[in-house]
Amino acid sequence: MPSVARKIRVERGLLENALLNLVVNAGDAIEHCGVVTIHTERARILEGSSLAADCAPGNYVKISVEDKGIGVDSKIAPRIFDPYFTTKEQGTGLGLSSVWGFVK
């Protein structure tokens, strides 16, 4: 089946910022070499589904960013989206927090 271009509604600058932050973090996780994958797919939220509490039922685009890095230590995982939390010497701690804000 050939792909068909479809329009989506999104704040372009916010999406670009979110992807940039995710890819930068993924790049840090894979250190010297590795793979970062950005994947998109169609998603549909149905009336009454658990996701419908946060989003109106309808058609969406799901965007995933995956890396083959070292992973997140289970002790810090609960904090990675907290504003100003960082594990980097020169980090601001706002990258993943801004992604979280955009997604929500």
Secondary structure by P-SEA (a helix, b strand, c coil): cbbbbbbbbcaaaaaaaaaaaaaaaaaaaaccbbbbbbbbbbbbbcccccccccccbbbbbbbbbbbcccccccccccccccccccccccccccaaaaaaaaac
